[in-house]
Structure formats: C-alpha cells, structure tokens
Amino acid sequence: MTTYTVQNSFASGAGGLGAAGSGSSRLSSVRVGGSYRTPSIHGGSGGRGVSISSTKYVSSVGGGYGGGSCAGFGGGYGGGYGGFGGGAVCGLGGGAGFGGGFDAICAFGGGDGLLSGNEKITMQNLNDRLATYLQKVRALEDANAELEVKIRDWYQKEAPSSPARDYSNYYKIIEDLQDKILAATIDNSRVVLEIDNARLAADDFRLKHENELFLRQSVESDINGLRRVLDELTLSRADLEMQIESLKEELAYLKKNHEEEMKEYSNQLSGKVSVEMDAAPGIDLTRILSEMREQYEALAEKYRKDAEAWFLTQTTELNHEVATHTEQIQSSKSEITELRRTMQSLEIELQSQISMKAGLEANLRDTEGRYCAQLAQIQNLITSVEEQLSEIRCDMERQNQEYRMLMDIKSRLEQEIATYRQLLETQDSHLMIFFSPTTASAAGRARGGTEDEGRSSSTRDRRHQ
C-alpha cells in the first residue's frame, strides 16, 4: 500500500508581472522507504519570486517516484509531478494564480516549469527504481502462481494414494451415544419438571397448612369461649341443684313437722277419748285428720308445682341465654375471621407501603445527591464567573484610567500642536510681510528661538506629567 501526500501552496504579492511584490511557493515532501530532499530555492522582491522545495514520498512497499518545482512571477505559476508505487498513477496539468494559492497532487507542470539538472537525475533514478520494483512484483507474482500450480498438482497426486479411513464402525457408537444423550436430556427435563411440580405442591400444602392452622386457632378460640360458657352453665346448674336440695330438705322438714304434729294431735285425741269415755259423743277426729291431711297435701303439691315452675322458668331462661350466647359467639367468630383477614391484607399493604417508602427514600437520596452535585457545580461556575467579572471590572477600571491618561496626554498634545501651529502661522505671516535677506535671517533666528522655546516648554510639560 502506497501513500502519497503532496501539497503545493502558492502566494504572491499585490500586482501582476513586474509589479512591486514578492511570490513564494511551497511543495511539501513525501517519503519513499527513506527520506530524500532536493535543494530549495527561495526568491522574492521586485515583482518576481521563485521557490523550489523538496518532494518526499511515503510507501509501505519501498518504491516510488516524485519530483516537484514551482515558480512565482508576481502572481505566481507552478506545477508538480507526483510519484506512484505498486501501480502507475499520473496526471498532467498546469495552473497560474494571481494574489491567491493552489494545490496540486500528482501533476506535472507544463509550459514554463523549471527543472534543474539534479532534479532530472533524481527523477531518472526514481524511475529506474520504480521499474525495478515492478519487475520484482511481476517476478513474485509469477513465482506465486508456479507455487500454487505445484501445490495443486501435489494434492492431486498424493490424495488418491492415501487410503481413506473407514469410520462406519463408529457410526453405531455415535448413534448409541446420541440416543443416551437424548434419553438423559429427557430424564433431566422430567426430573426438573417433577422438581417444579413438587415445589408447587409444597407451596400448595404450605398454603393449606397455613389456612388449616388459622382455622384450628379460630376453632380453639371458639372452644375456649364455649368452655367458659359451659363453666358458667355448670355453676348455674350447681346453684340450681343446691336450691333444689334446699327445697327438698325444706319439704322433708315440713313433712316431718307435719307427722309430728299429727302424732301429737292423735295422742291428744286418744287421751281425751280415754278420759271422756263416759261422756257425751265428741268430735270426729278421723274427719278432722283427713281434712288436715288434705290441706297439707294441697300445700305440698302447691310448693312442688311452684318449685317445678321456677325450675322450668330458670331452665328456659338459661337455654335462651345459651342460644343467645351461641349466636353471639358465632357472630364474634365471623367478625374475628373478617378482622383477621382485614389485618392480613393491611399487613401486606403495610409491607408494600414500607417497601415503596424505602424505594422513594432511596430515590430521594439519589436525587438530593445528584442535585447537590449539580448545585456544587453551578456554585463553582458562579464563583468562577464572579471571579472573571471581578477581573473584568478591574481590567475595565485599569483601561479607563489608561484611557483618561491617554485623553489627557492627547489634549495636551493637541494644545501643544495648536500652539506650534499658531507660532508657525505667526512666523509665516511675519516672513511674508518682511521678506528680505536681513529679515529672512532674523526670521530664521526668531523661528529657531521660538522652536527652542516650544521644545523647552513641551519638555517642561512632559517632566511635569
């Protein structure tokens, strides 16, 4: 691969041929596997200038040819011939410019181009080297083609003689191994599927266990509540049994008293009968006793019925209270279940809100850090701008002071110039009125004295400043 870089620049002074000015031209160098520079000639002034610089080629294959020349005549004229490597690339052209410039790549100047003897020898030498390089390239291409033909012939001769290896015995083994690999892959996929199914089943059982545990806990809480109700009912039953026992004891005590009274009455009656045996017939005691018995039996039946009615009333009230408490327990149970579900949903929502809060706090911290960094950068920028503004203000103040000083100096100089002008005009008027050799010499002395006086006054002013 060959790289050519040729740049020709031309500049001329104002004017055309023969005008006052100068012209210059430059042709950059190109290197070919080394460095070669031709002598350089520079000319200028008088409206005609000549500048011939070297040409340098850069090539990765080590060959090339080049030369260059340029001349300037007031406006300027130039041309160049660039080299080539690995293949011939050439162009013919020329150009002229006035008060401007031009570039030429791989061009040979025609017409008024100037070539010295050394450049012609160099061009011939490079041309010979290029021809040698092309011959070597063609020789290497021919050698490469011969080697390719020999290699192809060798493969054609040697390939049939070598016995081909028989791999048919390995085909069965390869098929068996492929079948085993396929079976192992299928088994692996099945195992992975079973693992996934087992994981899903485990998750399902875990959810069921959690639900059953929740139901068990709710049932246990209900059982504990019913046990408390049962204990209350047991206490109420024991109280009622104690009341029944006390009533039975009271009934037995009343019966015993009744029997004792009956015995006492019977004894009294029997005693009276024995005493008044001969008296007149008395009261029928059997009838009286039967009446008393009937009265006491009616009273006992009344007490029994009252006790039975009170017991039934208390039992009905207790049953009603038990049913009411059972309904309350069921409603409380359902309410507790709903509250637990609500609590679980609220806990899940709380966790999501906490995670969202953490994410928002992280985003807030990132945003604060980013904006703090941006604010720091802006603050630094503001500080630098303020420093620049302070420097600009100082510079403006300094320039204003310098401007005022210059204006003062300008005004003083203008005053001095006006004074000199007045003095000169006065002297000229005197010379025009009194023009004679004597007056002229006197006027010259007067002018010299006036000028000395003006110079001394300006010197004094400068010293004063």
C-alpha positions in Angstrom: 0.0 0.0 0.0 1.5 3.4 -1.1 0.5 6.7 0.5 1.2 9.9 -1.4 0.8 13.3 0.3 1.8 16.2 -1.9 0.7 19.7 -1.1 1.7 22.8 -3.1 0.8 26.3 -1.9 1.4 29.5 -3.8 1.2 33.1 -2.6 2.0 36.3 -4.4 2.2 39.9 -3.6 -0.1 42.6 -4.9 0.2 43.4 -8.6 0.9 41.5 -11.7 4.1 40.9 -13.7 6.7 43.4 -13.0 4.8 44.9 -10.0 6.4 45.5 -6.7 5.8 42.5 -4.5 7.1 39.0 -3.8 6.0 35.5 -4.6 6.6 32.2 -2.8 5.7 28.6 -3.4 6.0 25.5 -1.2 5.7 21.8 -2.1 5.6 19.5 0.9 7.9 16.5 0.9 6.9 12.8 0.6 8.9 9.9 1.8 9.6 6.6 0.0 11.0 4.0 2.4 13.5 6.6 3.4 14.0 10.3 3.1 15.1 12.3 0.1 15.1 16.1 -0.2 16.1 18.2 -3.1 17.7 21.7 -2.8 15.3 24.5 -2.1 15.4 27.9 -3.8 13.6 30.9 -2.5 13.2 34.2 -4.3 11.3 37.4 -3.8 11.1 41.2 -4.1 11.0 43.1 -7.3 7.8 41.5 -8.5 9.3 38.1 -9.3 10.0 35.2 -6.9 11.0 31.6 -7.4 10.7 28.9 -4.7 11.5 25.2 -5.3 11.1 22.9 -2.3 11.7 19.2 -1.9 9.3 16.3 -2.5 9.0 13.4 -0.2 7.1 10.1 -0.7 5.9 7.6 1.9 5.4 4.0 0.8 4.9 0.7 2.6 6.3 -1.3 -0.2 9.6 0.6 -0.7 9.3 2.2 -4.1 8.1 5.4 -5.7 9.0 8.4 -7.8 8.4 12.1 -7.4 9.6 15.5 -8.1 8.4 19.0 -7.9 9.0 22.5 -8.9 7.2 25.8 -8.7 7.9 29.3 -9.7 6.3 32.7 -8.9 6.2 35.7 -11.2 4.3 38.5 -9.4 1.1 36.5 -9.4 2.7 33.1 -9.5 2.8 29.9 -11.5 3.6 26.4 -10.5 3.2 22.7 -11.2 4.3 19.4 -9.8 4.7 15.8 -10.7 3.9 13.2 -8.0 5.0 9.6 -7.8 3.4 6.3 -7.5 4.1 2.8 -6.1 2.6 -0.6 -6.8 0.8 0.9 -9.8 1.3 3.9 -12.1 -0.9 6.9 -11.4 0.0 10.0 -13.3 -1.7 13.3 -14.4 -0.8 16.2 -16.5 -1.8 19.7 -15.6 -0.8 23.3 -15.0 -2.1 26.4 -13.4 -1.4 30.0 -12.7 -2.7 32.3 -9.9 -2.8 35.9 -9.1 -2.9 37.0 -5.4 -4.1 33.6 -4.3 -3.0 29.9 -4.0 -3.5 26.5 -5.5 -2.8 22.8 -4.6 -1.7 20.1 -6.9 -1.4 16.3 -6.3 0.3 14.0 -8.8 0.7 16.7 -11.5 3.5 17.7 -13.8 3.8 21.4 -14.7 3.8 22.2 -18.3 4.8 25.3 -20.2 7.2 27.4 -18.1 8.1 24.7 -15.5 11.7 24.9 -14.3 13.7 21.7 -13.6 17.3 21.8 -12.6 19.9 19.1 -13.5 19.8 17.5 -10.1 16.0 17.0 -10.2 16.2 15.4 -13.6 18.8 12.9 -12.3 16.7 12.3 -9.3 13.6 11.7 -11.4 15.5 9.3 -13.7 16.9 7.4 -10.6 13.4 7.1 -9.1 12.0 6.0 -12.4 14.7 3.2 -12.6 13.9 2.1 -9.1 10.2 2.0 -9.9 10.8 -0.1 -13.0 13.0 -2.5 -10.9 10.2 -2.7 -8.2 7.6 -3.5 -10.9 9.8 -6.2 -12.3 10.2 -7.7 -8.8 6.5 -7.6 -8.3 5.8 -9.4 -11.6 8.5 -12.0 -10.8 7.0 -12.6 -7.3 3.5 -13.0 -8.9 4.9 -15.5 -11.4 6.6 -17.4 -8.6 3.4 -17.4 -6.5 1.4 -18.8 -9.5 4.0 -21.5 -10.0 3.9 -22.5 -6.3 0.1 -22.7 -6.4 0.2 -24.9 -9.5 2.8 -27.2 -7.8 0.7 -27.4 -4.6 -2.4 -28.2 -6.6 -0.5 -30.9 -8.5 0.9 -32.4 -5.4 -2.6 -32.6 -3.8 -3.9 -34.3 -7.0 -1.1 -36.8 -6.9 -1.0 -37.6 -3.2 -4.7 -37.5 -2.3 -5.8 -40.7 -4.2 -2.8 -42.8 -3.0 -3.6 -42.3 0.7 -6.1 -44.9 2.0 -9.4 -43.4 3.3 -10.2 -44.3 6.8 -13.3 -46.2 7.5 -15.5 -44.6 10.1 -18.5 -46.8 9.7 -17.7 -48.7 12.8 -18.1 -45.6 14.9 -21.5 -44.6 13.5 -23.3 -47.2 15.7 -21.4 -45.9 18.7 -22.2 -42.3 17.9 -25.9 -43.1 17.4 -25.9 -45.0 20.7 -24.3 -42.1 22.5 -26.7 -39.7 20.8 -29.6 -41.8 22.0 -28.2 -41.9 25.5 -27.7 -38.1 25.5 -31.2 -37.7 24.3 -32.6 -40.0 26.9 -30.5 -38.3 29.6 -31.8 -34.9 28.4 -35.4 -36.2 28.6 -34.8 -37.7 32.1 -33.2 -34.4 33.2 -36.2 -32.5 31.8 -38.6 -34.9 33.5 -36.7 -34.5 36.8 -36.7 -30.7 36.5 -40.5 -30.9 35.8 -41.0 -33.2 38.8 -39.0 -30.8 41.0 -41.1 -27.9 39.8 -44.3 -29.9 40.4 -43.0 -30.8 43.9 -42.2 -27.2 44.6 -45.6 -26.1 43.5 -47.2 -28.9 45.6 -45.1 -27.9 48.6 -46.2 -24.3 48.2 -49.9 -25.5 47.9 -49.5 -27.7 51.0 -47.9 -24.8 52.8 -50.8 -22.5 52.0 -53.2 -25.2 53.0 -51.3 -25.8 56.3 -51.4 -22.1 57.0 -55.2 -22.0 56.3 -55.8 -25.1 58.4 -53.6 -23.6 61.2 -55.6 -20.4 61.1 -58.9 -22.4 61.2 -57.5 -24.5 64.1 -56.6 -21.4 66.0 -60.0 -19.9 65.4 -61.8 -23.2 66.4 -59.6 -23.4 69.6 -60.5 -19.8 70.5 -64.2 -20.7 69.9 -63.8 -23.9 72.1 -62.3 -21.8 74.8 -65.2 -19.4 74.6 -67.7 -22.3 74.8 -65.8 -23.7 77.7 -66.2 -20.5 79.6 -69.9 -20.6 78.8 -70.1 -24.2 79.9 -68.4 -23.4 83.1 -70.9 -20.6 83.7 -73.7 -23.0 82.9 -72.2 -25.6 85.2 -72.1 -23.1 88.0 -75.7 -22.1 87.3 -76.7 -25.8 87.3 -74.9 -26.4 90.6 -76.6 -23.4 92.1 -80.0 -24.7 90.9 -79.2 -28.2 92.2 -78.3 -26.6 95.6 -81.6 -24.7 95.6 -83.5 -27.9 94.7 -81.7 -29.8 97.5 -82.5 -27.0 100.0 -86.2 -27.1 98.8 -86.2 -30.9 99.2 -84.8 -30.6 102.7 -87.3 -27.9 103.5 -90.1 -30.2 102.1 -88.8 -33.1 104.2 -88.6 -30.9 107.2 -92.2 -29.8 106.7 -93.3 -33.4 106.3 -91.5 -34.4 109.4 -93.1 -31.5 111.3 -96.5 -32.4 109.9 -96.1 -36.0 111.0 -95.0 -35.0 114.5 -98.0 -32.6 114.7 -100.2 -35.4 113.5 -98.9 -37.8 116.1 -99.2 -35.2 118.8 -102.8 -34.5 117.8 -103.6 -38.2 117.6 -102.1 -38.7 121.1 -104.1 -35.8 122.5 -107.2 -37.2 120.9 -106.6 -40.6 122.1 -106.1 -39.3 125.7 -109.2 -37.3 125.6 -111.2 -40.2 124.3 -110.0 -42.4 127.2 -110.8 -39.7 129.7 -114.2 -38.8 128.5 -115.3 -42.3 127.7 -118.5 -42.0 129.6 -119.2 -38.5 128.3 -121.3 -37.5 125.5 -120.0 -38.3 121.9 -117.4 -35.8 120.8 -115.8 -34.5 117.5 -115.0 -36.9 114.6 -111.2 -36.9 114.7 -110.8 -39.0 111.7 -112.6 -36.5 109.5 -110.5 -33.7 111.0 -107.3 -35.6 110.4 -108.3 -36.3 106.8 -109.1 -32.7 106.3 -105.7 -31.7 107.7 -104.0 -34.3 105.6 -105.7 -32.9 102.5 -104.7 -29.4 103.4 -101.1 -30.3 103.9 -101.0 -32.4 100.8 -102.5 -29.5 98.8 -99.9 -27.2 100.3 -97.1 -29.6 99.5 -98.4 -30.0 96.0 -98.5 -26.3 95.6 -94.9 -25.9 96.8 -93.9 -28.7 94.4 -95.6 -27.1 91.5 -94.1 -23.7 92.3 -90.6 -25.2 92.6 -91.1 -27.1 89.3 -92.4 -24.0 87.6 -89.5 -21.9 88.9 -87.0 -24.6 87.8 -88.6 -24.8 84.3 -88.5 -21.0 84.1 -84.9 -20.9 85.1 -84.0 -23.7 82.7 -85.8 -21.9 79.8 -84.0 -18.7 80.6 -80.7 -20.5 80.7 -81.4 -22.2 77.4 -82.3 -18.9 75.9 -79.2 -17.3 77.3 -77.1 -20.3 75.9 -78.7 -19.8 72.4 -78.1 -16.1 72.6 -74.5 -16.6 73.6 -74.0 -19.2 70.9 -75.3 -16.7 68.3 -73.1 -14.0 69.7 -70.2 -16.4 69.7 -70.8 -17.3 66.0 -71.1 -13.6 65.1 -68.0 -12.8 67.1 -66.2 -15.7 65.4 -67.2 -14.5 61.9 -66.2 -10.9 62.9 -62.9 -12.1 64.2 -62.3 -14.0 60.9 -63.1 -10.9 58.9 -60.9 -8.8 61.2 -58.0 -11.2 60.8 -58.4 -11.2 57.0 -58.5 -7.4 57.1 -55.5 -7.4 59.3 -53.5 -9.7 57.0 -54.5 -7.5 54.0 -53.5 -4.4 55.9 -50.2 -6.0 56.9 -49.5 -6.9 53.2 -50.4 -3.4 52.2 -48.2 -2.1 55.1 -45.3 -4.1 53.8 -45.8 -2.9 50.3 -46.1 0.7 51.5 -42.9 0.3 53.6 -41.0 -1.1 50.6 -42.4 1.7 48.4 -41.3 4.2 51.1 -37.8 2.7 51.2 -37.6 2.9 47.4 -38.9 6.5 47.4 -36.4 7.4 50.2 -33.6 5.9 48.1 -34.7 7.8 45.1 -34.9 10.9 47.2 -31.4 10.4 48.5 -30.1 9.8 44.9 -32.0 12.9 43.7 -30.7 15.0 46.6 -27.1 13.8 46.0 -27.4 14.5 42.2 -28.9 17.9 42.8 -26.3 18.7 45.5 -23.6 17.8 43.0 -25.3 20.0 40.3 -25.7 22.8 42.8 -22.0 22.5 43.7 -21.0 22.6 40.1 -23.3 25.6 39.5 -21.8 27.3 42.6 -18.3 26.7 41.4 -19.3 28.1 38.0 -20.9 31.1 39.6 -17.8 31.6 41.7 -15.6 31.4 38.6 -17.9 33.8 36.7 -17.8 36.2 39.6 -14.0 36.0 39.7 -14.0 36.6 35.9 -16.4 39.5 36.4 -14.2 41.0 39.1 -11.1 40.6 36.9 -13.0 42.2 34.0 -14.1 45.1 36.3 -10.5 45.6 37.4 -9.4 45.4 33.8 -12.1 47.9 32.8 -11.1 50.3 35.6 -7.4 50.0 34.6 -8.3 50.6 31.0 -10.5 53.5 32.0 -7.6 55.0 33.9 -5.3 54.4 31.0 -7.9 55.9 28.6 -8.2 59.0 30.8 -4.4 59.3 31.0 -4.2 59.0 27.2 -7.0 61.5 26.7 -5.1 63.9 29.0 -2.0 63.4 27.0 -3.9 63.8 23.8 -5.5 67.0 24.9 -2.1 68.4 26.0 -0.5 67.3 22.7 -3.4 68.9 20.8 -2.8 72.1 22.8 0.9 71.9 22.0 0.2 71.3 18.3 -2.2 74.3 18.3 0.4 76.4 20.0 3.0 75.3 17.4 0.6 76.0 14.6 -0.2 79.4 15.9 3.5 80.2 16.2 4.2 78.9 12.7 1.4 80.8 11.2 2.6 84.0 13.0 6.1 83.4 11.8 4.9 82.8 8.2 2.9 86.0 8.3 5.9 87.9 9.5 8.1 86.3 6.8 5.6 87.2 4.1 5.4 90.8 5.3 9.1 91.4 5.9 10.7 89.3 3.2 14.3 90.3 2.7 17.7 88.7 3.3 18.2 90.5 6.6 14.6 89.9 7.7 14.8 86.3 6.5 17.9 85.6 8.7 16.2 87.4 11.5 13.1 85.4 10.9 15.1 82.2 10.9 16.7 83.1 14.2 13.3 84.1 15.6 11.8 80.8 14.3 14.7 78.9 15.8 14.2 80.7 19.1 10.5 80.0 19.0 11.0 76.4 18.2 13.6 76.1 21.0 11.1 77.8 23.3 8.3 75.4 22.2 10.6 72.4 22.7 11.7 73.6 26.1 8.0 74.2 27.1 6.9 70.7 25.8 9.9 69.2 27.7 8.8 71.0 30.9 5.2 69.8 30.3 6.4 66.2 30.0 8.5 66.5 33.1 5.5 67.9 34.9 3.4 65.0 33.8 
